[in-house]
Amino acid sequence: MWMRKLALTTALGIAGLGVMVSTPASAGVVVGVGVGLPVFAPPAPIVERVAVRPGHVWIPGYWRWGGVRYVWVGGYWTHPRPGYRWYPPRWTGCGPRWCYHHGYWGR
């Protein structure tokens, strides 16, 4: 009796594998819109007006690519790093697309 159940389970398992195989008639087409690097330059930076905050440095905001459009990321206050300079993020042309370079603290 248990041999019959084992044979039936094995047969159903093998049949199930056949169902999971994709045939050309059921193959779909996926189109990615806005995936990857942008093909147009980011907008001009937004001017953020901030008051002086002693003991802190203002890191300005920047445009981030959101997959379909640019999204503004607001600036923030941070403590300065003695002996270092803040190099802001920037966008550069990379052939027909635009590449983003992160901001960083450097000497």
N, CA, C and O atoms as a DFTB+ gen file, in Angstrom:
428 C
 N C O
     1  1       0.821      -1.203       0.000
     2  2       0.000       0.000       0.000
     3  2       0.863       1.263       0.000
     4  3       0.598       2.207      -0.744
     5  1       1.887       1.267       0.835
     6  2       2.721       2.460       0.891
     7  2       3.526       2.638      -0.385
     8  3       3.884       3.764      -0.728
     9  1       3.822       1.546      -1.102
    10  2       4.526       1.643      -2.384
    11  2       3.662       2.350      -3.416
    12  3       4.167       3.113      -4.239
    13  1       2.355       2.094      -3.371
    14  2       1.439       2.770      -4.296
    15  2       1.436       4.274      -4.029
    16  3       1.473       5.079      -4.961
    17  1       1.390       4.650      -2.730
    18  2       1.388       6.072      -2.366
    19  2       2.695       6.732      -2.795
    20  3       2.684       7.853      -3.303
    21  1       3.813       6.050      -2.596
    22  2       5.102       6.584      -3.006
    23  2       5.159       6.768      -4.520
    24  3       5.632       7.794      -5.007
    25  1       4.676       5.769      -5.264
    26  2       4.673       5.861      -6.728
    27  2       3.771       6.999      -7.197
    28  3       4.122       7.737      -8.118
    29  1       2.600       7.138      -6.558
    30  2       1.670       8.210      -6.924
    31  2       2.261       9.580      -6.620
    32  3       2.153      10.499      -7.431
    33  1       2.888       9.721      -5.447
    34  2       3.517      10.989      -5.064
    35  2       4.647      11.339      -6.024
    36  3       4.782      12.493      -6.431
    37  1       5.453      10.358      -6.385
    38  2       6.551      10.593      -7.327
    39  2       6.016      11.015      -8.684
    40  3       6.536      11.950      -9.293
    41  1       4.987      10.341      -9.160
    42  2       4.407      10.673     -10.465
    43  2       3.830      12.082     -10.460
    44  3       4.022      12.831     -11.418
    45  1       3.124      12.453      -9.390
    46  2       2.565      13.802      -9.299
    47  2       3.660      14.854      -9.216
    48  3       3.528      15.941      -9.777
    49  1       4.740      14.529      -8.516
    50  2       5.866      15.462      -8.421
    51  2       6.513      15.701      -9.770
    52  3       6.835      16.838     -10.116
    53  1       6.703      14.641     -10.532
    54  2       7.298      14.771     -11.870
    55  2       6.355      15.536     -12.792
    56  3       6.799      16.363     -13.587
    57  1       5.074      15.267     -12.691
    58  2       4.099      15.995     -13.518
    59  2       4.086      17.467     -13.148
    60  3       3.943      18.330     -14.015
    61  1       4.235      17.754     -11.865
    62  2       4.269      19.151     -11.424
    63  2       5.466      19.903     -11.969
    64  3       5.369      21.092     -12.271
    65  1       6.595      19.218     -12.100
    66  2       7.776      19.856     -12.684
    67  2       7.530      20.230     -14.138
    68  3       8.012      21.260     -14.609
    69  1       6.784      19.399     -14.847
    70  2       6.473      19.700     -16.245
    71  2       5.622      20.948     -16.381
    72  3       5.751      21.681     -17.361
    73  1       4.760      21.197     -15.420
    74  2       3.908      22.384     -15.453
    75  2       4.739      23.641     -15.243
    76  3       4.401      24.697     -15.778
    77  1       5.827      23.548     -14.469
    78  2       6.637      24.720     -14.155
    79  2       7.526      25.143     -15.316
    80  3       8.056      26.254     -15.302
    81  1       7.703      24.300     -16.308
    82  2       8.531      24.644     -17.459
    83  2       7.748      25.600     -18.346
    84  3       6.590      25.344     -18.676
    85  1       8.379      26.693     -18.729
    86  2       7.725      27.709     -19.548
    87  2       7.774      27.314     -21.016
    88  3       8.812      26.882     -21.516
    89  1       6.667      27.460     -21.693
    90  2       6.617      27.215     -23.129
    91  2       6.642      28.553     -23.853
    92  3       6.294      29.575     -23.260
    93  1       7.043      28.572     -25.116
    94  2       7.090      29.832     -25.851
    95  2       5.749      30.558     -25.888
    96  3       5.720      31.788     -25.907
    97  1       4.657      29.832     -25.898
    98  2       3.343      30.468     -25.958
    99  2       3.014      31.219     -24.675
   100  3       2.235      32.171     -24.695
   101  1       3.612      30.791     -23.539
   102  2       3.301      31.448     -22.284
   103  2       4.379      32.440     -21.857
   104  3       4.281      33.035     -20.784
   105  1       5.401      32.623     -22.683
   106  2       6.464      33.556     -22.333
   107  2       5.953      34.988     -22.440
   108  3       5.291      35.347     -23.415
   109  1       6.260      35.800     -21.441
   110  2       5.810      37.188     -21.435
   111  2       6.951      38.135     -21.771
   112  3       8.121      37.753     -21.737
   113  1       6.606      39.344     -22.087
   114  2       7.582      40.379     -22.370
   115  2       7.534      41.379     -21.233
   116  3       6.465      41.876     -20.878
   117  1       8.704      41.676     -20.658
   118  2       8.789      42.643     -19.576
   119  2       9.506      43.871     -20.104
   120  3      10.601      43.770     -20.656
   121  1       8.891      45.024     -19.934
   122  2       9.494      46.272     -20.379
   123  2       9.789      47.107     -19.147
   124  3       8.877      47.431     -18.386
   125  1      11.049      47.460     -18.941
   126  2      11.429      48.301     -17.801
   127  2      11.425      49.756     -18.214
   128  3      12.144      50.153     -19.132
   129  1      10.622      50.543     -17.541
   130  2      10.560      51.971     -17.837
   131  2      11.240      52.720     -16.703
   132  3      10.877      52.554     -15.538
   133  1      12.216      53.534     -17.034
   134  2      12.887      54.343     -16.027
   135  2      13.897      53.570     -15.188
   136  3      14.321      54.058     -14.141
   137  1      14.284      52.396     -15.618
   138  2      15.238      51.610     -14.863
   139  2      16.640      51.977     -15.317
   140  3      16.875      52.150     -16.512
   141  1      17.557      52.095     -14.400
   142  2      18.938      52.396     -14.754
   143  2      19.251      53.864     -14.602
   144  3      18.630      54.570     -13.808
   145  1      20.208      54.309     -15.363
   146  2      20.668      55.693     -15.281
   147  2      19.779      56.614     -16.111
   148  3      19.243      56.205     -17.141
   149  1      19.623      57.854     -15.662
   150  2      18.788      58.795     -16.416
   151  2      19.449      59.218     -17.724
   152  3      20.674      59.210     -17.849
   153  1      18.616      59.587     -18.694
   154  2      19.122      60.052     -19.981
   155  2      19.075      61.573     -20.089
   156  3      19.507      62.135     -21.096
   157  1      18.559      62.241     -19.069
   158  2      18.536      63.707     -19.085
   159  2      19.134      64.240     -17.785
   160  3      19.089      63.578     -16.748
   161  1      19.688      65.438     -17.859
   162  2      20.387      66.047     -16.726
   163  2      19.419      66.384     -15.590
   164  3      18.230      66.598     -15.824
   165  1      19.937      66.429     -14.357
   166  2      19.076      66.802     -13.233
   167  2      18.734      68.288     -13.298
   168  3      19.443      69.062     -13.941
   169  1      17.643      68.689     -12.629
   170  2      17.301      70.108     -12.575
   171  2      18.354      70.890     -11.780
   172  3      19.233      70.307     -11.145
   173  1      18.246      72.194     -11.830
   174  2      19.140      73.039     -11.030
   175  2      18.889      72.762      -9.551
   176  3      17.760      72.465      -9.160
   177  1      19.938      72.856      -8.721
   178  2      19.746      72.612      -7.285
   179  2      18.740      73.585      -6.675
   180  3      18.622      74.732      -7.107
   181  1      18.033      73.114      -5.682
   182  2      17.096      73.965      -4.949
   183  2      17.889      74.722      -3.900
   184  3      18.686      74.131      -3.170
   185  1      17.673      76.025      -3.822
   186  2      18.382      76.846      -2.836
   187  2      17.686      76.666      -1.490
   188  3      16.508      76.989      -1.336
   189  1      18.431      76.151      -0.524
   190  2      17.898      75.953       0.819
   191  2      18.478      77.033       1.719
   192  3      19.692      77.114       1.907
   193  1      17.615      77.850       2.265
   194  2      18.068      78.926       3.152
   195  2      18.058      78.411       4.582
   196  3      17.039      77.944       5.090
   197  1      19.218      78.508       5.215
   198  2      19.344      78.039       6.591
   199  2      20.039      79.094       7.430
   200  3      20.830      79.885       6.915
   201  1      19.747      79.107       8.715
   202  2      20.409      80.027       9.649
   203  2      21.738      79.412      10.086
   204  3      21.948      78.204       9.977
   205  1      22.612      80.256      10.575
   206  2      23.901      79.788      11.068
   207  2      23.675      78.948      12.320
   208  3      22.871      79.303      13.182
   209  1      24.379      77.853      12.407
   210  2      24.285      76.971      13.574
   211  2      25.709      76.715      14.068
   212  3      26.427      75.900      13.488
   213  1      26.120      77.398      15.126
   214  2      27.508      77.273      15.614
   215  2      27.901      75.815      15.908
   216  3      27.127      75.048      16.481
   217  1      29.113      75.465      15.502
   218  2      29.624      74.122      15.748
   219  2      29.146      73.084      14.748
   220  3      29.408      71.894      14.919
   221  1      28.444      73.523      13.698
   222  2      27.925      72.599      12.703
   223  2      28.241      73.099      11.295
   224  3      28.546      74.273      11.087
   225  1      28.159      72.178      10.339
   226  2      28.354      72.488       8.925
   227  2      27.103      72.053       8.186
   228  3      26.562      70.979       8.447
   229  1      26.641      72.894       7.257
   230  2      25.472      72.555       6.454
   231  2      25.914      71.771       5.225
   232  3      26.751      72.236       4.451
   233  1      25.353      70.590       5.050
   234  2      25.596      69.784       3.851
   235  2      24.384      70.005       2.940
   236  3      23.281      69.572       3.273
   237  1      24.574      70.675       1.794
   238  2      23.432      70.997       0.930
   239  2      22.746      69.758       0.356
   240  3      23.333      68.679       0.280
   241  1      21.500      69.942      -0.043
   242  2      20.729      68.867      -0.659
   243  2      21.196      68.597      -2.081
   244  3      22.042      69.307      -2.625
   245  1      20.624      67.558      -2.666
   246  2      21.009      67.158      -4.024
   247  2      19.850      66.421      -4.684
   248  3      18.900      66.007      -4.021
   249  1      19.947      66.268      -5.993
   250  2      18.944      65.505      -6.747
   251  2      19.371      64.054      -6.812
   252  3      20.510      63.755      -7.168
   253  1      18.458      63.144      -6.469
   254  2      18.666      61.698      -6.542
   255  2      17.777      61.156      -7.648
   256  3      16.656      61.630      -7.834
   257  1      18.271      60.160      -8.388
   258  2      17.473      59.539      -9.432
   259  2      16.548      58.519      -8.784
   260  3      17.013      57.608      -8.099
   261  1      15.236      58.664      -8.995
   262  2      14.256      57.785      -8.388
   263  2      13.767      56.679      -9.303
   264  3      12.771      56.027      -8.988
   265  1      14.438      56.444     -10.431
   266  2      14.025      55.388     -11.345
   267  2      13.183      55.895     -12.500
   268  3      13.247      55.351     -13.602
   269  1      12.386      56.945     -12.255
   270  2      11.536      57.532     -13.295
   271  2      11.799      59.029     -13.413
   272  3      11.727      59.607     -14.498
   273  1      12.103      59.638     -12.278
   274  2      12.358      61.090     -12.248
   275  2      13.335      61.400     -11.127
   276  3      13.621      60.550     -10.283
   277  1      13.845      62.627     -11.126
   278  2      14.733      63.064     -10.059
   279  2      13.913      63.421      -8.826
   280  3      12.807      63.951      -8.936
   281  1      14.463      63.127      -7.656
   282  2      13.814      63.418      -6.382
   283  2      14.784      64.235      -5.543
   284  3      15.955      63.876      -5.418
   285  1      14.303      65.330      -4.970
   286  2      15.167      66.188      -4.156
   287  2      15.383      65.572      -2.777
   288  3      14.430      65.167      -2.111
   289  1      16.644      65.505      -2.356
   290  2      17.009      65.056      -1.013
   291  2      17.502      66.293      -0.282
   292  3      18.506      66.887      -0.674
   293  1      16.807      66.684       0.774
   294  2      17.142      67.910       1.493
   295  2      18.474      67.824       2.215
   296  3      18.947      66.744       2.569
   297  1      19.066      68.995       2.423
   298  2      20.340      69.083       3.127
   299  2      20.177      68.815       4.618
   300  3      19.067      68.624       5.114
   301  1      21.299      68.806       5.316
   302  2      21.265      68.525       6.756
   303  2      22.488      69.133       7.446
   304  3      23.491      69.451       6.806
   305  1      22.380      69.285       8.753
   306  2      23.477      69.775       9.573
   307  2      24.298      68.591      10.069
   308  3      23.757      67.525      10.362
   309  1      25.617      68.794      10.158
   310  2      26.498      67.774      10.715
   311  2      27.669      68.458      11.402
   312  3      27.883      69.658      11.228
   313  1      28.413      67.710      12.166
   314  2      29.604      68.259      12.811
   315  2      30.750      68.279      11.802
   316  3      30.896      67.349      11.010
   317  1      31.563      69.338      11.829
   318  2      32.694      69.379      10.890
   319  2      33.734      68.323      11.245
   320  3      33.836      67.885      12.391
   321  1      34.497      67.929      10.245
   322  2      35.590      66.979      10.452
   323  2      36.900      67.743      10.297
   324  3      37.272      68.104       9.180
   325  1      37.601      67.994      11.394
   326  2      38.850      68.771      11.324
   327  2      39.838      68.154      10.340
   328  3      40.075      66.947      10.348
   329  1      40.407      69.005       9.494
   330  2      41.380      68.551       8.509
   331  2      40.773      67.998       7.231
   332  3      41.502      67.599       6.323
   333  1      39.433      67.967       7.145
   334  2      38.749      67.456       5.967
   335  2      37.896      68.537       5.323
   336  3      37.519      69.519       5.962
   337  1      37.605      68.336       4.055
   338  2      36.750      69.241       3.296
   339  2      35.607      68.424       2.714
   340  3      35.804      67.275       2.317
   341  1      34.413      69.008       2.661
   342  2      33.257      68.316       2.071
   343  2      33.251      68.521       0.570
   344  3      33.237      69.656       0.092
   345  1      33.262      67.424      -0.173
   346  2      33.131      67.460      -1.631
   347  2      31.696      67.052      -1.942
   348  3      31.320      65.900      -1.721
   349  1      30.894      67.977      -2.449
   350  2      29.472      67.681      -2.650
   351  2      29.227      66.648      -3.749
   352  3      30.077      66.440      -4.614
   353  1      28.060      66.004      -3.707
   354  2      27.718      65.058      -4.770
   355  2      27.565      65.793      -6.096
   356  3      27.309      66.997      -6.127
   357  1      27.725      65.054      -7.186
   358  2      27.616      65.693      -8.502
   359  2      27.148      64.683      -9.535
   360  3      27.290      63.472      -9.366
   361  1      26.593      65.212     -10.594
   362  2      26.164      64.415     -11.739
   363  2      27.091      64.733     -12.901
   364  3      27.409      65.896     -13.148
   365  1      27.528      63.691     -13.618
   366  2      28.355      63.892     -14.803
   367  2      27.785      63.078     -15.954
   368  3      27.112      62.068     -15.748
   369  1      28.063      63.532     -17.159
   370  2      27.633      62.793     -18.335
   371  2      28.461      61.527     -18.497
   372  3      29.689      61.574     -18.430
   373  1      27.805      60.411     -18.707
   374  2      28.465      59.109     -18.949
   375  2      27.954      58.604     -20.288
   376  3      27.070      57.748     -20.331
   377  1      28.495      59.120     -21.372
   378  2      27.982      58.761     -22.694
   379  2      26.602      59.375     -22.859
   380  3      26.443      60.578     -22.651
   381  1      25.605      58.590     -23.225
   382  2      24.257      59.139     -23.407
   383  2      23.471      59.247     -22.090
   384  3      22.329      59.706     -22.096
   385  1      24.056      58.838     -20.985
   386  2      23.358      58.836     -19.699
   387  2      24.055      59.759     -18.706
   388  3      25.088      60.352     -19.015
   389  1      23.478      59.874     -17.505
   390  2      24.040      60.697     -16.436
   391  2      24.393      59.815     -15.255
   392  3      23.600      58.965     -14.850
   393  1      25.594      60.015     -14.693
   394  2      26.081      59.211     -13.572
   395  2      26.178      60.068     -12.316
   396  3      26.601      61.223     -12.370
   397  1      25.785      59.493     -11.195
   398  2      25.811      60.180      -9.907
   399  2      27.078      59.792      -9.139
   400  3      27.446      58.619      -9.075
   401  1      27.741      60.804      -8.557
   402  2      28.925      60.586      -7.720
   403  2      28.595      61.099      -6.326
   404  3      28.263      62.272      -6.154
   405  1      28.688      60.220      -5.331
   406  2      28.339      60.572      -3.957
   407  2      29.250      61.662      -3.412
   408  3      30.409      61.782      -3.809
   409  1      28.700      62.457      -2.492
   410  2      29.516      63.434      -1.777
   411  2      30.360      62.719      -0.738
   412  3      30.011      61.628      -0.285
   413  1      31.484      63.344      -0.357
   414  2      32.355      62.696       0.618
   415  2      33.246      63.717       1.311
   416  3      33.439      64.830       0.822
   417  1      33.778      63.322       2.446
   418  2      34.761      64.121       3.173
   419  2      36.155      63.700       2.688
   420  3      36.495      62.518       2.739
   421  1      36.961      64.658       2.220
   422  2      38.296      64.345       1.739
   423  2      39.294      65.374       2.209
   424  3      38.922      66.426       2.730
   425  1      40.558      65.070       2.025
   426  2      41.616      66.009       2.437
   427  2      42.110      66.788       1.252
   428  3      42.999      67.628       1.392
